Amino acid sequence: MDKPASNRELTLRGIVLGAILTVIFTAANVYAGLKVGLTFATSIPAAVISMAVLRSFKGATIQENNIVQTIASAAGTLSAIVFVLPGLLMIGWWTGFPYWQTVAAIGIGGILGVMYSVPLRRALVTGSDLPYPEGVAAAEVLKVGAGIGGVEENKRGLRAVVFGSVAGALYPLIAKMKLVSESASVTFKLGGGATTLSGGLSMMLVGVGHLIGLMVGLAMLTGVVISFLIILPQLTASGPPVGTELADYVNTIFRQKVRFIGAGTIGVAAIWTLLRVIGPIVRGIADALKANRLRKAEGGFASLPVGERDLPIGIVGGTILLSVIPIGILLSQFTAGGDTATMLVAIVYILIAGVIIASVTGYMAGLIGASNSPVSGVGILSVLGIALVLVAMHGRGGDAGETKALVAFAIFVTGIIFGVATIANDNLQDLKTGQLVGATPWKQQIALIMGVCFGALVIPPVLDVLNASPGFVGVPGAGKDALAAPQASLIAAIAQGVLDGKLNWNLVGLGALIGVGAIAIDELLKKTGKASLPPLAVGLGMYLPMDVTALVIVGAVLGHVYNKWAKRQKDPEVAERMGVLVATGLIVGDSLFSVAFALAAVASDRDDFLAVTAGHNWQMPLGVAVFAVIVAFSYARMRKATTG
């Protein structure tokens, strides 16, 4: 006899489908992360595919589809471990990726990320007004697919998502055909130096910008102005070396210097954010303990509202404490014994830094979305922290072999913490989706643990395949088409710089001062009750390349203009929802195309297999024009969707 549809959530068929999607998306994301230093969120593509597949089975529910996307979403974030671990090959500590050691590092970090985010759900999801753009977008996709709402409104909503998806996939398709450019950029002299203004022509970025809101967008714009119009021209005043293109020189200065300043701003903003959310976190833990007592006193989970049914806090705390054992074994194996004091300090660092980083990345996901959250910036702060701890214990400037061992240890510890960061970044986004579709939190938390395990098993062999061919830049034996792995190179360089005493602390300190200024301005603006300047968003604008931020800012402005129009309509809520659905469609279409293209590129070992022409000067201006037309048409369609 069939289980009632209303109770279907954590099902075998959903788990199997989630596992399959996790394997596929993880392989694609590992490749994308190593190639260009960016990964794509997989929640929405997974939700769309899940609805298409499970629709052919009897009794599929919105909660069941939500479980599938929860499992598969681990691929979009856990695969960001490629921003750290290849650094061990770059410094010559590893020659490949030891399978079980790599699986354990990824898996332990990911499961800790799930555990830390359980009490954070009450603080940052149910108890906050953070926008969670991708979580809201995924929920809207699931609702439309499930037919929730009025019949006519759902038809219009479905058409809005489909239109947005087609528009979202159209531009990257013609860009991969080399008919238009994938980005627009211009490098020019400014204030005695030079700068580069650029924008990735991605409909997904516009959609994310629409969902995050104007204040976050303007804060990111502030960060862009500070980095690209003030700091970068000053740092490039000496001009490029002979034989170096100006654009290459400016981009190098941005990567090697300006991003460190941005990391300092993110660090101060992250600490401030943590201080602000400590109260809600403590209340969240207290509520979790209260719910646990209520569950025991009144007959189990049935005594609690569905939305309050987290994993019991005793299981969460016990798992965190017991993780000390596998972490200790893992670190001991990595160092071939090592000294006990260093390992004990590293374990404590992982557990404490995990709490801080889970809070910060969860907040950032709520602010601008998981795919745009700069977890690599958190990785920089993490490796700085453990490297400083190692310097305090062992000093700096020892022999080359000892320094190399300490650098490797710092990178490996950062890899474990990075698992915490990526999963906390993703988990709260998923839990927001679950809140909006009536999911059971503990079932989602179990699903994410499954996703962590599936992803951890898949990532090492994919890394080994890509290391064999084409290899990674900076690793001996890498081919001419080696993957850049930019974040891994940066994190390895930071660990090396701290431990050999060559890191430029002035850059990080300057960023910290800018962060303090941003916090002060934000507090003053909040007192007016009319505006704000989220300090983390300022840091993001400084740290991230303009290819990522520019169109998010444009989308935030366009979304604000559209929402002002929507408020004047006969039914403002419907008008605003149609805007959300078209913006969601832009994210869906671009994401699905990215998945399909990355898989095809891996299969063909070519990233130009769709190209019908070579590079030409006309591709960039034509691309800007075509992109602008698609965006304008998309917003016209938003308005039309409101009236049918």
N, C-alpha and C positions, 0 to 999 in steps of 0.2 A: 504494500500500500504506500502511495506517495506521501512524503512528508508535506504538511501544509506549506504552501508557497510562502506565507507570511513569516515562517520560521526559518526559511532557508538563508543561510549566511555563510558559515564556514563549512563548505561542502568539499567532497573529494574531487568532483569535477572542476570546481573553482581553483583548488590547490594545484591540480595537474596543469590547468591552463595557465595559471600564474607562474608555475615553474618553467613552462615552455617559453613564455614571453620573457621571463627573467633571463634565461640563457641567451635568447636571441638579442635582447636589448643590451645585455651586459657586453657581449662581444662587440656590438656596434659602438657602444659608448666608450669602451676602452680604446678603440681605434680613434674615435673622434677626439678624446682627451689627449692622446699622445700626438696626434697630428696637429691640432690647432690650439690645444690648451683649454678647450671648452667641452663640457658634456651637456646633454639635453635631458630635460625632465621627461620621464616616461609614464607618469600617472595618467595623463589625458589620452595618449595613444593606446595605452593598455585598456583604459575604460572603454574606448570606442571599439577596439577589437573584441573585448570581452562581450559587449552587448551584441555585436554581430554574430559571434560564435554561439553564445548561450541562448540566443533567441530561438535557435532551432531545437532546444531542449525544453521539456515540459517544466513549468513552474519556476523559471528563472526570476530572480528578484533584484531590485536595485541594490540591496545590501550584499547579495552574492557577487554582483558585478563590482561592487566597491572593494570586496575582499581581493578579487583578481588584481585590480589596479594597485591595491596596497602591497601585495606580494611583488608585483613587477616593478613597482616604483623604486624598490631597493636597487635595481640596476642603474637608474638614473643618478643615484648619489653614491652608492658604495663603490662603483667603478671609478670614482674620483680618487681612489687610492693610487691611481697611476700618477697623480700629482706628487707622490712622495717616493714610493718604493724603487722606481728606476734610478733614483739617486744613488742607491747602493751599488749599481753597476757602473755609474759614472765615476765614482771614487775608487773603483777597482776592488770593492770588498766582496761582491758577488760576481759570478760570471753568468749566472742564470737565476731563475726564481725557484728555490727549493720548495717543492709542492706543499708538503704538510706544514712547514714553517710559515709559508705565505698564507695558506688557508687559515691557520690558527690566528695569525696577526689580524687578518681581515675580519674573521668571524668573531673573535673575542671583542674587538673594538666595536663592531656592529651591534652585538647583543648588549654590550654596556650602553650603547647609544639608545637602544630601546628602553632599557631599564631606567636610565636617567630621565627619559622624556615622559615616563608615566605620571609622576607628580607634576611635571611641567604642563601637562595637558590642562589641568585645572587653573593654573596660573596664566598661561599664555593663549589658551584656546577658548575655554568656556568663560574665563574671567577677564578677558581683555577685548579691546575693540580693534586689534590689529587686522588689516584687510585680508591677509592670506590669499593673494590673487590667484595662484594656481589651485589652491584648495577649493576656493569658490568656483573657479572655472570648471574643475573636475566634477563638482557637485551639480552644476548646471547641466553639464553634458549627461550625467547619469539621470537627472530628473527628466530631461527631454526624452531620453531614450526609454524611460519607464512610463512616460505619458502622464506625469503628475501635473495637475492643474486643469484648467478648462480645455475642452477639446479644440476649440478654435485657436486659443492662445498657444497650445502645444504644437499645433500644426505650423503656426507662424514661427514659433521658437525653433522647431526642427529645421524649417527652411532657413532661418537665420544662421543656425550652426552649420548647416550644409554649405550655404553660400560662403560663410566665413572660412570654412575649411578649404573650399576650392580656391578662394582668393589667397589664402595662406600658402597653399602648395604651388600656385601658379608662378609666382615670382622666382622661388628657388629652382623650379624646374627649368625656366628659360635661362636662369643664371648658370646652371650646371651645363646647359647646352652652349654656353659661352656667347649667347646672343646679347646679353647685358652683363654688367659687372655685379659681383656679389657685394661690393662695398664701394663707397665713394670716399676719396681722401684728397687732401691738398696740403702740401708742405710749403711754408713761406717764411720769410724773414719777419721778425717781430721784436721790437725793443732791444736791438743790438744782438739778439740771438735768433732763434727760429722755433717754430712749433708745427705740429700736424693736427689738422682738424679732419675727423673721419666719422663715418657711420656705416655700420653693417646694415645692408638693405634687407632686413628680415621682418616679415610681417608678424612673427612671434613677438619680437621686441615691442612693436607697436601695440599688440594686444596686451602684453604684460603692463606696459605703461598706462593703458586705459584703465586697468584694474587697480593699480597701486595708488592712484590719486595724485592730485596736484602738489600737495605739500612735500611728499617724498620725491616727486619728480623735480621740484625746484631745489630741494636740498642736494640732489645729485648734480643738478646744473651748477650749483655753487661750488661743489667739489671739482667739477670739470674746469670751471673758470680758474680756480686756484692752481690746479695742476698744469693745465695746458696753456693758459694765457698769462700766468704770472710766474710760476716756478720754472717751467720748462724753457721759456726764452732766456731766463737768467743763467740756467745751467748749460745752455748751448752757446753762450756768448763767445767762447773761444773759437768756434767754428770747427768743421769736420777735418780730420786728418787728410792729408793729400791722398787722392785716389778714392776717397769714400763719398758716396752719394749723400746729399744733405738729408733726404728722407730716412736713409738707413741710420745715419748718425743720430738724428732726433729720436727715432724709435729705440735705439740702443740706450740713449741717455734716459729715456722714460723707463725702460725695463730695469736698468742697473741702478738708477738713483731715485727717480720720482716715485716709483712704486714702494720704495722703502719709506719715503715720507708718508705716502698714503697708508702704509701698514702701521706707522706710528699713530696716525689719526684714528684708524680703526681700533687699535689697541686701547687708546684712552676712551673712545666712545664705547667700546665693548665693556670696559670696566665700569663706566658710568651706567650703562644699560643694566649690567649685573646688579649694581647697587640699587637701582630703581625697581628691579623685579625680585629682589630678595624677599620683600614682604609678601607679595603674591605667591612666591614659591613656598615660603614657610606655611602660608595659609593653605596652599594646595596639599602639602604634606599632611598638615593637620586634618584637612577634609578627608584625605585618603585614609588616615588612621581612624577617623570617625566612621567613615563608610565601612571600614573593616570590622569595627566593633559592632556596628549595626547589622552587618551581614551575619556575624556569628550569633548575635543575640536573637535575631528574628527569622532565622531559617534560610540563610544562604543568599545567593544572588537575587532570588525572586523578591526579596524584601526591598531591593533597591530599584530606583528608576533605571531604565535601560542605559540612559546616558551617563550614569554614575558607576557603571560596572567595569572599572579598571581591573587589571591584574592586582590581586591582593598585595598590599604594601609589604607584608611579611615576605612574600615570594620575591618581590622586587629587591628589598634590602638584603635578603639572604643570598640572592644571585650575585649582587654587587660584591658582598663580602667573600663569597666562595670563589669569585673570579680571581682573587689574589693567588690561588694555587696554580691555575693554568698560566697566568701571566708570569709568575715566578719561574715555572718550568720553561716557558717559551724564552724568556730573557736569558736563563741559564744556558739553554741550548745555543742561542744566538752567540753568546760570548764564550762558549766552550768552558763554562764554569764561572768565569769572571770573579770579581770580589763581591762578597755578600752585602757589604754596606752600600755599594753602588746600586745593586739590584733592588734592595729594600727601598732606597730613596726613589728609584725609578717607579716602583710599584705605587708608592704613596703619591708621586707626581701624577701618574696616570689617573688614579682615582680622583684626586682633587681637581686636576686640570680638566678631567672629563666632566665634572659637575659644572664648572665655569663655562667650558666650551659648549656643552649641550644647551645651556641657558642662552648663550649669545647667538649660536647658530639657529636655535629655535626662534628667537626673536627676529633675527634677520630674515628667516623664511616667512614669518608673518608679515614683515614689513614690505619686502619686494619679491617674494617668491623663491622657491628652492633652487630653480635653475639659474637665477641671477644672483643668488647669495654667494659672496666671495669666500667660500670655504678655504681656498688657497691662502687667503689673507690670514685666516685663523691658523692654518698650517704654519705660516711664517712666525706667528706669535708663539705657537707651541714649540717649534724647534728653537726659537730664541730662548724660551724658558728653560728647556731641558739642557741646552748647551751652556747656559749660564750656571745651572746647577752643577754640571760636570766640571766647569772651570773652578767653581768654588771648592769642589772636592779634590780635584786633581791638578789644578793650576793650568796655565797655558804655556805654549812654547816648548813642550817636551820633544822627544825624538819623533821622527816622522811616523814610525810604526805605531807608537802610542797615540799620537794625534789622530791618525787614520782610524784606529779602533774606536776612539771616542766619538769621532764624527759619524761613523757607521752606527754606533749605539744610539746616538741622538736621532738619526734618521729613522731607525727602526722603532724607537719609542714613539716618535712623531707619527709613524704609520699606524700604530695601535690607536693613538688619540684621534687620528684623522678618521678612523672608522666610527668613533663616537660622534665626531663633528658631523660627518655626512649623514648618518642615520638620524640623529636628532634634528638635523636640518630638514630631512624628508618626513620624519614620523609625525611631527606636529602639523605639517601640511596635510598629511593623510587623515589625521584625526579631526582636522577641521572639516574636511570633506565628509567624514563619517558623522560628525555632529549634524551636518546639514541634511544628510539623507537618512538619519535615524539608525545608524549602525551601533553595534555593541563594542565599546572601546577595547575590552579584553580580547575579543576575537580579532580585532584589527591588530592588536599588539602581538598576538600569537602569529598572525599572518606575516607581520613584518619580520619576526624572528625567522620564519621559514624563508622569506625572501633573502635575508642576510646569509643563511646557510647555503641556499642555491647559488647566490652570487659569489660567495667565498670559494665554492668548489670550482667555479667556471673561470674566474679571473686569472689565476696563475698560468694555466695552459695557454690562454689567449696571449698573455704577456710573453710567454716563452716563444710562441710562434712569431710574434711581431719582433722579438729580440733577434731571432734567427734571420729574419728578413722582413723589412729592410733594416732593422736595428734602430738604435737611439743615438741622436747627436751627442757626442762626447764620450761614447763607449767605444773602446778599441774594437776594430773590425766592422764598424757600422758602414753600410753602403752609402752611395751618393744620394739616395733618396731617403736617408734615415729620418725617422720621426723626431720632431723637435723636443717633445716632452719638456716644455718651457718651465712649468712650475717645479718639476722634480729637479731641474738644473738649478733653479733659484734657491730652493730649500737646501740643497746640498751645499751651495755656495755660502749660504748664511751660516750653516753649522760649521763649515770650514773657517769662515771669517771670525766667528766668535771664539773658536777653540785655538786658532793660531794668532788671534789678537789683531786681525786686519779689517774687521768690520767697521764701517763708517757710522758711528753712533750719532754723529751730528744730524744725519738725515732723519733717523728715527726720532730723535729729540725734537727736531723742527716739526715733524708730523704730530707729535704729542702736544706741542704748544698750540698748533692749529686746532686740534681736537678739543683742548680746553676752551679756546675761543668759541668754537661752534656750540659747545655745551652752554656757555654763558649766554650766547645770543638766543639759543633755543628756549632757555628758561625765561628770558625777558619777553620773548614773543608769546610764550604760553600765558603770561600774565595778562596780555591783551585779550585773550580768548578768541582771537581771530586768525592766528597763524602759528606756525611752528617751523623748526628747522632741525629735523631728526639728525643728530650728530653722526650716527652710523651711516646714513644715506650720504652725508657729506663725504665721509671717508670712502665710501664705495665709489663716488664720482671721481675722487682723486686716485684711487688704486686701480680701478678697472680701465682697460683701454676704451677709447671713445667708440670703437666699433661696437661695443656692447651697450654703452650708456646713452649715446646720442638719440637713438630711436626710441628708447624707453622714455626719455624726457619728452620727445615729440608726442608719443602716445599719451603721456600723462596730461599734456596740455589739450590735446584733441579730446580726450575723455572728459576733461573738465568742461570744455565748451559744449560737448554733446549733452552732458548731464544738466547743464544750465538750461539748454533747450528742452530737455525731457521734463524738467520741473514745470514748464509752462503748458504742458499738454493736458488733455482731458483726463488721462489716466497716467500720472507721472511714474508710478511703480512699474507698470507694464512697459512704458517707454524706456525707462532705465534698464529694465531686465533685458529688453531686446538688444540694447547696446552691449550689455555684458555677454549675451549669447553670440553676437557677431564677433566681438573681441575674443571670446573663447574659441570660436571657430578658426580665427586667424592662428591661434596657438596650436590648435589641433592639426590643421592642415600642414603648417610648417613642421611640426614635430613628427607627424607621420611620414612626411616626405624625407626628413632627416634620417629617420630610422631606416626606411627603405633604401635610400641612397647609400648610407654607411654600410649596410649589409652587402649591397651589390658591389661597392668599392672593395670591400674585403674579399668577396668571392672572386672578383676579376683581377685583384691586385693592381687596380688602376683607379685613380680618382678623377679621370677625365674621359671616362667611357661614354658619356653623353655628349661630349663636345662635338659641335658641327662646324666650328670655326676656331681659329687661333686668337690670340689676344690682339686687340686693336684699340686705338685711342678713343674711338667713338663709343665703346661699350659703356664707359662710366657716365657720360652725360645722357646717353640714351637710357641707361639703367635708372638714373635719378628721375627722369621724366616718366618712365613707365611705372616705377614704384609709386610716384606721387599720384598718378592716375588711378592705380589700384587702390591706394589708401582713400582717395577722395570718393571713389565709387563705393568702397566698403562703408564709409560713413553715410553716404546717401542711402545705401541699402538699410542701414540701421534705422534711419528715419522712416523709410517706407515700411519696414517690418512692424512699426508701431501701429500703423493704420491698416496693415494687411496688404 
